[in-house]
């Protein structure tokens, strides 16, 4: 009987860990090849992980809501299929129950005065050692489950059950995770260093310092009418971390150009009905912009790169990410693979397909991997321009604004004239470590040139 190791798969170029959402199979369950064993989540997408073989689940090494690094063994499967792993030593990953207070790493108490992070209104002054509670933390209190790791951290930090009950939980069913309790401890420690603030003037917003019951939404009264505190969902937290990381990683520079897209607007208005009848696809401006981006990348390939330390990785393929707003308000970036191999029809089908599957939560992990350049359309929201944040590990991102009618100077062989034209602002944010102003500005101008040179007489 061979023993197979099921490892946490790599879900994307910049993704180093994933959260186990649900174990579909339990030890002793029979599983078929390609049958789902567990569901995981990253900052990009939720996904189901299938079994690589037919067999029986032998052991699960992690629990639901655990965050696991890519490549770590998460389960063992016994199978009759011969395997090269039969003679390989099996190393068990430590289970959460084996964690003791002595090996739990807790952030040290800040030595300097610091503001409470994230405006956490649940932070309370740290109790002195003399008044510290010595009671043990039960696994379940008030119908709320606490993992062994959370209980050990609470005991180590002298957090009583009543205080633990006030900590907001981001895990399943409001469960307090390791991240939640460590975040609470950090804020509690910081709060002890802060001198009481002067009483606010009448009419200023006030927030009670008394810990409130753990809820996803907490409302506190004020003279001005009330303050609502809303817990971020998991995806929003991960997006926030990714955005902050990008700004810390790349020195952002943004360049702008204005392009005359009258030819594109007139062509689309002329062909959109016949296009949909012929191909059963709606033609939007997005694939036209994508086509211009692909052509410009061919002219300036050093925009299509990434960085690994002090090494530049030049991509000889063009995979265009398209930022897509979800009904929840969150953002996801599905990727059009080999976009330079597609004509305008192919780009249209790819854009429509990915956008529809993104909005219906039907994307697979491969749909959001390996992007080399990203396009985001701020014009969708009526904005004329934007300064987008680079989607790491890429080095540039293009934002397209709303197309508006404006008076513009038109040069003709008979002289200049003022006419009503359809104009759009394009903005390119780029990583100034590797993309300087000449490259970034020239690349952006080239995109505009391709848009302005669009053939309005081309057939579908």
TORKOL-4160 file (C-alpha; in steps of 0.2 Angstrom, whole numbers, padded with zeros to 4 digits, m for minus):
460
<pt num="1" X="0000" Y="0000" Z="0000"/>
<pt num="2" X="0008" Y="0016" Z="m0006"/>
<pt num="3" X="0007" Y="0032" Z="0004"/>
<pt num="4" X="0005" Y="0048" Z="m0006"/>
<pt num="5" X="0008" Y="0066" Z="0000"/>
<pt num="6" X="m0005" Y="0079" Z="m0004"/>
<pt num="7" X="0004" Y="0096" Z="m0004"/>
<pt num="8" X="m0003" Y="0113" Z="m0004"/>
<pt num="9" X="m0002" Y="0118" Z="m0023"/>
<pt num="10" X="0006" Y="0134" Z="m0029"/>
<pt num="11" X="m0009" Y="0145" Z="m0035"/>
<pt num="12" X="0000" Y="0159" Z="m0043"/>
<pt num="13" X="0017" Y="0167" Z="m0046"/>
<pt num="14" X="0016" Y="0179" Z="m0031"/>
<pt num="15" X="0005" Y="0167" Z="m0019"/>
<pt num="16" X="0015" Y="0159" Z="m0006"/>
<pt num="17" X="0001" Y="0153" Z="0006"/>
<pt num="18" X="m0017" Y="0148" Z="0006"/>
<pt num="19" X="m0031" Y="0146" Z="0019"/>
<pt num="20" X="m0040" Y="0129" Z="0021"/>
<pt num="21" X="m0058" Y="0133" Z="0020"/>
<pt num="22" X="m0066" Y="0116" Z="0021"/>
<pt num="23" X="m0060" Y="0098" Z="0022"/>
<pt num="24" X="m0073" Y="0089" Z="0010"/>
<pt num="25" X="m0065" Y="0072" Z="0015"/>
<pt num="26" X="m0060" Y="0065" Z="0032"/>
<pt num="27" X="m0048" Y="0052" Z="0038"/>
<pt num="28" X="m0055" Y="0035" Z="0033"/>
<pt num="29" X="m0065" Y="0042" Z="0018"/>
<pt num="30" X="m0063" Y="0034" Z="0001"/>
<pt num="31" X="m0058" Y="0046" Z="m0013"/>
<pt num="32" X="m0057" Y="0044" Z="m0031"/>
<pt num="33" X="m0044" Y="0052" Z="m0043"/>
<pt num="34" X="m0049" Y="0070" Z="m0047"/>
<pt num="35" X="m0062" Y="0070" Z="m0033"/>
<pt num="36" X="m0062" Y="0085" Z="m0022"/>
<pt num="37" X="m0053" Y="0083" Z="m0005"/>
<pt num="38" X="m0053" Y="0101" Z="0001"/>
<pt num="39" X="m0057" Y="0119" Z="m0003"/>
<pt num="40" X="m0044" Y="0132" Z="m0001"/>
<pt num="41" X="m0043" Y="0151" Z="m0003"/>
<pt num="42" X="m0030" Y="0164" Z="m0008"/>
<pt num="43" X="m0030" Y="0182" Z="m0010"/>
<pt num="44" X="m0035" Y="0179" Z="m0028"/>
<pt num="45" X="m0048" Y="0165" Z="m0029"/>
<pt num="46" X="m0056" Y="0151" Z="m0020"/>
<pt num="47" X="m0052" Y="0134" Z="m0027"/>
<pt num="48" X="m0056" Y="0115" Z="m0025"/>
<pt num="49" X="m0041" Y="0103" Z="m0023"/>
<pt num="50" X="m0043" Y="0086" Z="m0031"/>
<pt num="51" X="m0035" Y="0069" Z="m0026"/>
<pt num="52" X="m0021" Y="0064" Z="m0037"/>
<pt num="53" X="m0025" Y="0045" Z="m0035"/>
<pt num="54" X="m0038" Y="0033" Z="m0030"/>
<pt num="55" X="m0037" Y="0028" Z="m0011"/>
<pt num="56" X="m0041" Y="0031" Z="0007"/>
<pt num="57" X="m0038" Y="0047" Z="0017"/>
<pt num="58" X="m0025" Y="0042" Z="0030"/>
<pt num="59" X="m0022" Y="0058" Z="0039"/>
<pt num="60" X="m0025" Y="0077" Z="0039"/>
<pt num="61" X="m0011" Y="0088" Z="0045"/>
<pt num="62" X="m0020" Y="0104" Z="0046"/>
<pt num="63" X="m0037" Y="0111" Z="0052"/>
<pt num="64" X="m0050" Y="0122" Z="0043"/>
<pt num="65" X="m0045" Y="0140" Z="0044"/>
<pt num="66" X="m0026" Y="0136" Z="0045"/>
<pt num="67" X="m0015" Y="0146" Z="0034"/>
<pt num="68" X="m0002" Y="0134" Z="0025"/>
<pt num="69" X="0013" Y="0138" Z="0015"/>
<pt num="70" X="0014" Y="0132" Z="m0003"/>
<pt num="71" X="0023" Y="0115" Z="m0005"/>
<pt num="72" X="0019" Y="0109" Z="0013"/>
<pt num="73" X="0011" Y="0092" Z="0015"/>
<pt num="74" X="m0007" Y="0094" Z="0021"/>
<pt num="75" X="m0013" Y="0076" Z="0020"/>
<pt num="76" X="m0008" Y="0058" Z="0017"/>
<pt num="77" X="m0018" Y="0046" Z="0005"/>
<pt num="78" X="m0016" Y="0027" Z="0005"/>
<pt num="79" X="m0017" Y="0019" Z="m0012"/>
<pt num="80" X="m0015" Y="0003" Z="m0020"/>
<pt num="81" X="m0006" Y="0011" Z="m0035"/>
<pt num="82" X="0013" Y="0009" Z="m0035"/>
<pt num="83" X="0022" Y="0025" Z="m0030"/>
<pt num="84" X="0039" Y="0031" Z="m0030"/>
<pt num="85" X="0035" Y="0038" Z="m0013"/>
<pt num="86" X="0034" Y="0021" Z="m0005"/>
<pt num="87" X="0052" Y="0021" Z="0001"/>
<pt num="88" X="0053" Y="0039" Z="0005"/>
<pt num="89" X="0053" Y="0044" Z="0023"/>
<pt num="90" X="0037" Y="0053" Z="0028"/>
<pt num="91" X="0039" Y="0068" Z="0039"/>
<pt num="92" X="0023" Y="0073" Z="0049"/>
<pt num="93" X="0018" Y="0091" Z="0050"/>
<pt num="94" X="0015" Y="0097" Z="0068"/>
<pt num="95" X="m0003" Y="0098" Z="0073"/>
<pt num="96" X="m0011" Y="0113" Z="0081"/>
<pt num="97" X="m0014" Y="0103" Z="0097"/>
<pt num="98" X="0004" Y="0101" Z="0100"/>
<pt num="99" X="0008" Y="0119" Z="0101"/>
<pt num="100" X="0012" Y="0124" Z="0119"/>
<pt num="101" X="0013" Y="0142" Z="0127"/>
<pt num="102" X="0032" Y="0141" Z="0127"/>
<pt num="103" X="0034" Y="0140" Z="0108"/>
<pt num="104" X="0020" Y="0152" Z="0103"/>
<pt num="105" X="0028" Y="0168" Z="0096"/>
<pt num="106" X="0018" Y="0184" Z="0102"/>
<pt num="107" X="0023" Y="0201" Z="0096"/>
<pt num="108" X="0033" Y="0211" Z="0110"/>
<pt num="109" X="0025" Y="0225" Z="0119"/>
<pt num="110" X="0030" Y="0241" Z="0110"/>
<pt num="111" X="0042" Y="0252" Z="0119"/>
<pt num="112" X="0036" Y="0268" Z="0112"/>
<pt num="113" X="0020" Y="0277" Z="0112"/>
<pt num="114" X="0010" Y="0271" Z="0096"/>
<pt num="115" X="m0007" Y="0273" Z="0090"/>
<pt num="116" X="m0020" Y="0259" Z="0090"/>
<pt num="117" X="m0019" Y="0250" Z="0073"/>
<pt num="118" X="m0034" Y="0249" Z="0062"/>
<pt num="119" X="m0045" Y="0260" Z="0074"/>
<pt num="120" X="m0048" Y="0244" Z="0084"/>
<pt num="121" X="m0061" Y="0250" Z="0097"/>
<pt num="122" X="m0060" Y="0233" Z="0106"/>
<pt num="123" X="m0043" Y="0236" Z="0113"/>
<pt num="124" X="m0042" Y="0236" Z="0132"/>
<pt num="125" X="m0028" Y="0241" Z="0143"/>
<pt num="126" X="m0016" Y="0227" Z="0148"/>
<pt num="127" X="m0019" Y="0220" Z="0165"/>
<pt num="128" X="m0005" Y="0220" Z="0177"/>
<pt num="129" X="0003" Y="0204" Z="0182"/>
<pt num="130" X="m0004" Y="0206" Z="0200"/>
<pt num="131" X="m0022" Y="0206" Z="0193"/>
<pt num="132" X="m0019" Y="0193" Z="0178"/>
<pt num="133" X="m0032" Y="0179" Z="0177"/>
<pt num="134" X="m0025" Y="0162" Z="0180"/>
<pt num="135" X="m0041" Y="0152" Z="0175"/>
<pt num="136" X="m0039" Y="0140" Z="0160"/>
<pt num="137" X="m0048" Y="0143" Z="0144"/>
<pt num="138" X="m0061" Y="0130" Z="0139"/>
<pt num="139" X="m0062" Y="0124" Z="0121"/>
<pt num="140" X="m0080" Y="0131" Z="0120"/>
<pt num="141" X="m0087" Y="0146" Z="0129"/>
<pt num="142" X="m0104" Y="0154" Z="0125"/>
<pt num="143" X="m0106" Y="0142" Z="0110"/>
<pt num="144" X="m0089" Y="0149" Z="0103"/>
<pt num="145" X="m0075" Y="0137" Z="0099"/>
<pt num="146" X="m0057" Y="0141" Z="0103"/>
<pt num="147" X="m0043" Y="0131" Z="0095"/>
<pt num="148" X="m0029" Y="0124" Z="0106"/>
<pt num="149" X="m0017" Y="0137" Z="0099"/>
<pt num="150" X="m0028" Y="0152" Z="0103"/>
<pt num="151" X="m0031" Y="0145" Z="0121"/>
<pt num="152" X="m0012" Y="0144" Z="0124"/>
<pt num="153" X="m0009" Y="0161" Z="0117"/>
<pt num="154" X="m0023" Y="0168" Z="0129"/>
<pt num="155" X="m0016" Y="0159" Z="0144"/>
<pt num="156" X="0001" Y="0165" Z="0140"/>
<pt num="157" X="m0005" Y="0183" Z="0138"/>
<pt num="158" X="m0016" Y="0182" Z="0154"/>
<pt num="159" X="m0032" Y="0185" Z="0144"/>
<pt num="160" X="m0048" Y="0179" Z="0154"/>
<pt num="161" X="m0062" Y="0170" Z="0146"/>
<pt num="162" X="m0073" Y="0186" Z="0147"/>
<pt num="163" X="m0060" Y="0196" Z="0138"/>
<pt num="164" X="m0057" Y="0183" Z="0125"/>
<pt num="165" X="m0076" Y="0183" Z="0121"/>
<pt num="166" X="m0075" Y="0201" Z="0116"/>
<pt num="167" X="m0062" Y="0198" Z="0102"/>
<pt num="168" X="m0070" Y="0199" Z="0085"/>
<pt num="169" X="m0066" Y="0183" Z="0075"/>
<pt num="170" X="m0063" Y="0182" Z="0057"/>
<pt num="171" X="m0063" Y="0163" Z="0055"/>
<pt num="172" X="m0078" Y="0151" Z="0051"/>
<pt num="173" X="m0093" Y="0155" Z="0061"/>
<pt num="174" X="m0084" Y="0169" Z="0070"/>
<pt num="175" X="m0070" Y="0159" Z="0076"/>
<pt num="176" X="m0055" Y="0168" Z="0083"/>
<pt num="177" X="m0040" Y="0164" Z="0073"/>
<pt num="178" X="m0021" Y="0165" Z="0078"/>
<pt num="179" X="m0021" Y="0181" Z="0068"/>
<pt num="180" X="m0036" Y="0189" Z="0077"/>
<pt num="181" X="m0029" Y="0186" Z="0094"/>
<pt num="182" X="m0011" Y="0192" Z="0090"/>
<pt num="183" X="m0019" Y="0208" Z="0082"/>
<pt num="184" X="m0029" Y="0210" Z="0098"/>
<pt num="185" X="m0014" Y="0208" Z="0109"/>
<pt num="186" X="m0004" Y="0221" Z="0099"/>
<pt num="187" X="m0017" Y="0234" Z="0100"/>
<pt num="188" X="m0020" Y="0230" Z="0118"/>
<pt num="189" X="m0002" Y="0233" Z="0122"/>
<pt num="190" X="m0001" Y="0249" Z="0111"/>
<pt num="191" X="m0017" Y="0255" Z="0120"/>
<pt num="192" X="m0008" Y="0254" Z="0137"/>
<pt num="193" X="0005" Y="0267" Z="0131"/>
<pt num="194" X="m0007" Y="0280" Z="0126"/>
<pt num="195" X="m0011" Y="0295" Z="0137"/>
<pt num="196" X="m0030" Y="0299" Z="0139"/>
<pt num="197" X="m0035" Y="0311" Z="0126"/>
<pt num="198" X="m0043" Y="0328" Z="0130"/>
<pt num="199" X="m0062" Y="0327" Z="0130"/>
<pt num="200" X="m0069" Y="0330" Z="0113"/>
<pt num="201" X="m0080" Y="0345" Z="0109"/>
<pt num="202" X="m0099" Y="0343" Z="0109"/>
<pt num="203" X="m0103" Y="0336" Z="0092"/>
<pt num="204" X="m0087" Y="0326" Z="0089"/>
<pt num="205" X="m0088" Y="0308" Z="0086"/>
<pt num="206" X="m0086" Y="0297" Z="0101"/>
<pt num="207" X="m0082" Y="0279" Z="0103"/>
<pt num="208" X="m0085" Y="0269" Z="0119"/>
<pt num="209" X="m0069" Y="0261" Z="0126"/>
<pt num="210" X="m0080" Y="0247" Z="0134"/>
<pt num="211" X="m0077" Y="0231" Z="0124"/>
<pt num="212" X="m0092" Y="0226" Z="0113"/>
<pt num="213" X="m0099" Y="0209" Z="0110"/>
<pt num="214" X="m0091" Y="0200" Z="0095"/>
<pt num="215" X="m0101" Y="0204" Z="0079"/>
<pt num="216" X="m0096" Y="0207" Z="0061"/>
<pt num="217" X="m0104" Y="0224" Z="0062"/>
<pt num="218" X="m0103" Y="0235" Z="0078"/>
<pt num="219" X="m0112" Y="0252" Z="0080"/>
<pt num="220" X="m0108" Y="0264" Z="0093"/>
<pt num="221" X="m0118" Y="0280" Z="0097"/>
<pt num="222" X="m0111" Y="0298" Z="0096"/>
<pt num="223" X="m0119" Y="0315" Z="0096"/>
<pt num="224" X="m0117" Y="0317" Z="0078"/>
<pt num="225" X="m0128" Y="0302" Z="0074"/>
<pt num="226" X="m0118" Y="0286" Z="0076"/>
<pt num="227" X="m0102" Y="0277" Z="0070"/>
<pt num="228" X="m0103" Y="0260" Z="0061"/>
<pt num="229" X="m0088" Y="0249" Z="0062"/>
<pt num="230" X="m0088" Y="0235" Z="0049"/>
<pt num="231" X="m0076" Y="0220" Z="0049"/>
<pt num="232" X="m0067" Y="0217" Z="0032"/>
<pt num="233" X="m0071" Y="0201" Z="0024"/>
<pt num="234" X="m0057" Y="0189" Z="0020"/>
<pt num="235" X="m0055" Y="0194" Z="0002"/>
<pt num="236" X="m0055" Y="0213" Z="0006"/>
<pt num="237" X="m0041" Y="0210" Z="0020"/>
<pt num="238" X="m0030" Y="0200" Z="0007"/>
<pt num="239" X="m0033" Y="0214" Z="m0006"/>
<pt num="240" X="m0028" Y="0227" Z="0006"/>
<pt num="241" X="m0012" Y="0218" Z="0011"/>
<pt num="242" X="m0008" Y="0215" Z="m0007"/>
<pt num="243" X="m0010" Y="0234" Z="m0011"/>
<pt num="244" X="0001" Y="0239" Z="0003"/>
<pt num="245" X="0014" Y="0227" Z="m0001"/>
<pt num="246" X="0014" Y="0234" Z="m0019"/>
<pt num="247" X="0017" Y="0252" Z="m0013"/>
<pt num="248" X="0030" Y="0246" Z="m0002"/>
<pt num="249" X="0039" Y="0236" Z="m0015"/>
<pt num="250" X="0038" Y="0248" Z="m0031"/>
<pt num="251" X="0041" Y="0266" Z="m0032"/>
<pt num="252" X="0026" Y="0271" Z="m0042"/>
<pt num="253" X="0027" Y="0284" Z="m0056"/>
<pt num="254" X="0011" Y="0288" Z="m0066"/>
<pt num="255" X="0011" Y="0296" Z="m0083"/>
<pt num="256" X="m0004" Y="0302" Z="m0093"/>
<pt num="257" X="m0009" Y="0305" Z="m0111"/>
<pt num="258" X="m0025" Y="0310" Z="m0120"/>
<pt num="259" X="m0030" Y="0300" Z="m0135"/>
<pt num="260" X="m0043" Y="0304" Z="m0149"/>
<pt num="261" X="m0053" Y="0288" Z="m0151"/>
<pt num="262" X="m0067" Y="0295" Z="m0162"/>
<pt num="263" X="m0063" Y="0282" Z="m0176"/>
<pt num="264" X="m0065" Y="0268" Z="m0163"/>
<pt num="265" X="m0082" Y="0274" Z="m0156"/>
<pt num="266" X="m0089" Y="0277" Z="m0174"/>
<pt num="267" X="m0083" Y="0259" Z="m0179"/>
<pt num="268" X="m0091" Y="0251" Z="m0164"/>
<pt num="269" X="m0107" Y="0260" Z="m0166"/>
<pt num="270" X="m0108" Y="0254" Z="m0184"/>
<pt num="271" X="m0104" Y="0236" Z="m0182"/>
<pt num="272" X="m0110" Y="0231" Z="m0164"/>
<pt num="273" X="m0127" Y="0225" Z="m0169"/>
<pt num="274" X="m0120" Y="0214" Z="m0184"/>
<pt num="275" X="m0105" Y="0209" Z="m0173"/>
<pt num="276" X="m0117" Y="0201" Z="m0160"/>
<pt num="277" X="m0128" Y="0193" Z="m0173"/>
<pt num="278" X="m0113" Y="0185" Z="m0182"/>
<pt num="279" X="m0103" Y="0180" Z="m0167"/>
<pt num="280" X="m0115" Y="0180" Z="m0152"/>
<pt num="281" X="m0103" Y="0192" Z="m0143"/>
<pt num="282" X="m0105" Y="0210" Z="m0137"/>
<pt num="283" X="m0091" Y="0220" Z="m0144"/>
<pt num="284" X="m0085" Y="0233" Z="m0131"/>
<pt num="285" X="m0070" Y="0245" Z="m0130"/>
<pt num="286" X="m0060" Y="0234" Z="m0119"/>
<pt num="287" X="m0053" Y="0221" Z="m0132"/>
<pt num="288" X="m0049" Y="0236" Z="m0144"/>
<pt num="289" X="m0038" Y="0244" Z="m0130"/>
<pt num="290" X="m0031" Y="0226" Z="m0126"/>
<pt num="291" X="m0026" Y="0225" Z="m0145"/>
<pt num="292" X="m0017" Y="0242" Z="m0144"/>
<pt num="293" X="m0008" Y="0237" Z="m0128"/>
<pt num="294" X="m0002" Y="0220" Z="m0136"/>
<pt num="295" X="0005" Y="0230" Z="m0151"/>
<pt num="296" X="0014" Y="0242" Z="m0139"/>
<pt num="297" X="0022" Y="0229" Z="m0129"/>
<pt num="298" X="0029" Y="0221" Z="m0145"/>
<pt num="299" X="0037" Y="0238" Z="m0148"/>
<pt num="300" X="0043" Y="0240" Z="m0130"/>
<pt num="301" X="0046" Y="0223" Z="m0122"/>
<pt num="302" X="0055" Y="0229" Z="m0107"/>
<pt num="303" X="0038" Y="0234" Z="m0100"/>
<pt num="304" X="0033" Y="0216" Z="m0100"/>
<pt num="305" X="0045" Y="0210" Z="m0086"/>
<pt num="306" X="0046" Y="0206" Z="m0068"/>
<pt num="307" X="0060" Y="0207" Z="m0054"/>
<pt num="308" X="0068" Y="0194" Z="m0044"/>
<pt num="309" X="0080" Y="0202" Z="m0032"/>
<pt num="310" X="0092" Y="0211" Z="m0043"/>
<pt num="311" X="0088" Y="0200" Z="m0059"/>
<pt num="312" X="0076" Y="0206" Z="m0072"/>
<pt num="313" X="0065" Y="0192" Z="m0079"/>
<pt num="314" X="0059" Y="0197" Z="m0097"/>
<pt num="315" X="0043" Y="0188" Z="m0102"/>
<pt num="316" X="0043" Y="0182" Z="m0120"/>
<pt num="317" X="0024" Y="0179" Z="m0119"/>
<pt num="318" X="0010" Y="0192" Z="m0117"/>
<pt num="319" X="m0003" Y="0188" Z="m0104"/>
<pt num="320" X="m0015" Y="0203" Z="m0101"/>
<pt num="321" X="m0024" Y="0204" Z="m0084"/>
<pt num="322" X="m0040" Y="0213" Z="m0084"/>
<pt num="323" X="m0046" Y="0220" Z="m0067"/>
<pt num="324" X="m0064" Y="0215" Z="m0064"/>
<pt num="325" X="m0076" Y="0222" Z="m0051"/>
<pt num="326" X="m0086" Y="0209" Z="m0042"/>
<pt num="327" X="m0104" Y="0211" Z="m0036"/>
<pt num="328" X="m0097" Y="0211" Z="m0018"/>
<pt num="329" X="m0087" Y="0227" Z="m0023"/>
<pt num="330" X="m0070" Y="0217" Z="m0022"/>
<pt num="331" X="m0058" Y="0216" Z="m0037"/>
<pt num="332" X="m0051" Y="0201" Z="m0046"/>
<pt num="333" X="m0039" Y="0200" Z="m0061"/>
<pt num="334" X="m0042" Y="0186" Z="m0073"/>
<pt num="335" X="m0029" Y="0184" Z="m0086"/>
<pt num="336" X="m0030" Y="0183" Z="m0105"/>
<pt num="337" X="m0016" Y="0170" Z="m0109"/>
<pt num="338" X="m0006" Y="0173" Z="m0125"/>
<pt num="339" X="m0015" Y="0188" Z="m0129"/>
<pt num="340" X="m0003" Y="0192" Z="m0144"/>
<pt num="341" X="m0009" Y="0176" Z="m0153"/>
<pt num="342" X="m0027" Y="0183" Z="m0153"/>
<pt num="343" X="m0036" Y="0194" Z="m0166"/>
<pt num="344" X="m0049" Y="0207" Z="m0161"/>
<pt num="345" X="m0063" Y="0193" Z="m0161"/>
<pt num="346" X="m0052" Y="0182" Z="m0150"/>
<pt num="347" X="m0049" Y="0195" Z="m0138"/>
<pt num="348" X="m0068" Y="0200" Z="m0137"/>
<pt num="349" X="m0072" Y="0182" Z="m0133"/>
<pt num="350" X="m0059" Y="0180" Z="m0120"/>
<pt num="351" X="m0064" Y="0197" Z="m0112"/>
<pt num="352" X="m0082" Y="0192" Z="m0111"/>
<pt num="353" X="m0079" Y="0175" Z="m0105"/>
<pt num="354" X="m0068" Y="0179" Z="m0091"/>
<pt num="355" X="m0078" Y="0194" Z="m0085"/>
<pt num="356" X="m0094" Y="0183" Z="m0085"/>
<pt num="357" X="m0085" Y="0169" Z="m0075"/>
<pt num="358" X="m0078" Y="0181" Z="m0063"/>
<pt num="359" X="m0094" Y="0189" Z="m0059"/>
<pt num="360" X="m0102" Y="0172" Z="m0056"/>
<pt num="361" X="m0087" Y="0165" Z="m0046"/>
<pt num="362" X="m0083" Y="0152" Z="m0059"/>
<pt num="363" X="m0064" Y="0156" Z="m0061"/>
<pt num="364" X="m0051" Y="0143" Z="m0059"/>
<pt num="365" X="m0034" Y="0146" Z="m0051"/>
<pt num="366" X="m0026" Y="0145" Z="m0069"/>
<pt num="367" X="m0037" Y="0160" Z="m0074"/>
<pt num="368" X="m0028" Y="0172" Z="m0063"/>
<pt num="369" X="m0010" Y="0166" Z="m0064"/>
<pt num="370" X="0005" Y="0172" Z="m0074"/>
<pt num="371" X="m0001" Y="0189" Z="m0079"/>
<pt num="372" X="0013" Y="0200" Z="m0087"/>
<pt num="373" X="0003" Y="0216" Z="m0088"/>
<pt num="374" X="m0013" Y="0223" Z="m0082"/>
<pt num="375" X="m0027" Y="0234" Z="m0089"/>
<pt num="376" X="m0040" Y="0242" Z="m0078"/>
<pt num="377" X="m0055" Y="0252" Z="m0084"/>
<pt num="378" X="m0059" Y="0267" Z="m0072"/>
<pt num="379" X="m0070" Y="0274" Z="m0085"/>
<pt num="380" X="m0083" Y="0261" Z="m0080"/>
<pt num="381" X="m0087" Y="0271" Z="m0065"/>
<pt num="382" X="m0087" Y="0288" Z="m0074"/>
<pt num="383" X="m0070" Y="0293" Z="m0069"/>
<pt num="384" X="m0059" Y="0302" Z="m0082"/>
<pt num="385" X="m0042" Y="0295" Z="m0076"/>
<pt num="386" X="m0034" Y="0286" Z="m0062"/>
<pt num="387" X="m0017" Y="0281" Z="m0054"/>
<pt num="388" X="m0018" Y="0262" Z="m0052"/>
<pt num="389" X="m0007" Y="0252" Z="m0041"/>
<pt num="390" X="0004" Y="0240" Z="m0049"/>
<pt num="391" X="m0001" Y="0221" Z="m0049"/>
<pt num="392" X="0014" Y="0213" Z="m0042"/>
<pt num="393" X="0026" Y="0205" Z="m0048"/>
<pt num="394" X="0022" Y="0215" Z="m0064"/>
<pt num="395" X="0030" Y="0232" Z="m0067"/>
<pt num="396" X="0016" Y="0242" Z="m0075"/>
<pt num="397" X="m0003" Y="0244" Z="m0076"/>
<pt num="398" X="m0013" Y="0254" Z="m0088"/>
<pt num="399" X="m0029" Y="0263" Z="m0083"/>
<pt num="400" X="m0042" Y="0269" Z="m0096"/>
<pt num="401" X="m0054" Y="0283" Z="m0092"/>
<pt num="402" X="m0071" Y="0287" Z="m0098"/>
<pt num="403" X="m0073" Y="0291" Z="m0116"/>
<pt num="404" X="m0081" Y="0309" Z="m0117"/>
<pt num="405" X="m0085" Y="0321" Z="m0131"/>
<pt num="406" X="m0074" Y="0336" Z="m0131"/>
<pt num="407" X="m0069" Y="0351" Z="m0143"/>
<pt num="408" X="m0052" Y="0347" Z="m0150"/>
<pt num="409" X="m0040" Y="0354" Z="m0163"/>
<pt num="410" X="m0040" Y="0343" Z="m0178"/>
<pt num="411" X="m0026" Y="0345" Z="m0191"/>
<pt num="412" X="m0031" Y="0344" Z="m0209"/>
<pt num="413" X="m0022" Y="0347" Z="m0226"/>
<pt num="414" X="m0032" Y="0363" Z="m0227"/>
<pt num="415" X="m0027" Y="0369" Z="m0210"/>
<pt num="416" X="m0033" Y="0367" Z="m0192"/>
<pt num="417" X="m0051" Y="0367" Z="m0186"/>
<pt num="418" X="m0060" Y="0364" Z="m0170"/>
<pt num="419" X="m0072" Y="0349" Z="m0170"/>
<pt num="420" X="m0081" Y="0338" Z="m0157"/>
<pt num="421" X="m0071" Y="0322" Z="m0154"/>
<pt num="422" X="m0072" Y="0307" Z="m0143"/>
<pt num="423" X="m0057" Y="0309" Z="m0131"/>
<pt num="424" X="m0050" Y="0297" Z="m0117"/>
<pt num="425" X="m0036" Y="0299" Z="m0104"/>
<pt num="426" X="m0024" Y="0285" Z="m0102"/>
<pt num="427" X="m0013" Y="0283" Z="m0087"/>
<pt num="428" X="0001" Y="0271" Z="m0084"/>
<pt num="429" X="0008" Y="0267" Z="m0067"/>
<pt num="430" X="0025" Y="0259" Z="m0068"/>
<pt num="431" X="0039" Y="0253" Z="m0056"/>
<pt num="432" X="0053" Y="0266" Z="m0057"/>
<pt num="433" X="0066" Y="0254" Z="m0051"/>
<pt num="434" X="0066" Y="0246" Z="m0069"/>
<pt num="435" X="0055" Y="0257" Z="m0080"/>
<pt num="436" X="0061" Y="0275" Z="m0081"/>
<pt num="437" X="0051" Y="0290" Z="m0088"/>
<pt num="438" X="0057" Y="0288" Z="m0106"/>
<pt num="439" X="0052" Y="0270" Z="m0107"/>
<pt num="440" X="0036" Y="0272" Z="m0098"/>
<pt num="441" X="0031" Y="0288" Z="m0107"/>
<pt num="442" X="0035" Y="0281" Z="m0124"/>
<pt num="443" X="0026" Y="0265" Z="m0121"/>
<pt num="444" X="0010" Y="0275" Z="m0116"/>
<pt num="445" X="0011" Y="0287" Z="m0130"/>
<pt num="446" X="0013" Y="0272" Z="m0142"/>
<pt num="447" X="m0003" Y="0264" Z="m0135"/>
<pt num="448" X="m0012" Y="0281" Z="m0139"/>
<pt num="449" X="m0004" Y="0281" Z="m0157"/>
<pt num="450" X="m0011" Y="0264" Z="m0160"/>
<pt num="451" X="m0029" Y="0269" Z="m0154"/>
<pt num="452" X="m0029" Y="0285" Z="m0164"/>
<pt num="453" X="m0023" Y="0275" Z="m0180"/>
<pt num="454" X="m0038" Y="0263" Z="m0178"/>
<pt num="455" X="m0045" Y="0258" Z="m0195"/>
<pt num="456" X="m0063" Y="0263" Z="m0194"/>
<pt num="457" X="m0066" Y="0255" Z="m0211"/>
<pt num="458" X="m0061" Y="0237" Z="m0206"/>
<pt num="459" X="m0074" Y="0223" Z="m0208"/>
<pt num="460" X="m0079" Y="0211" Z="m0194"/>
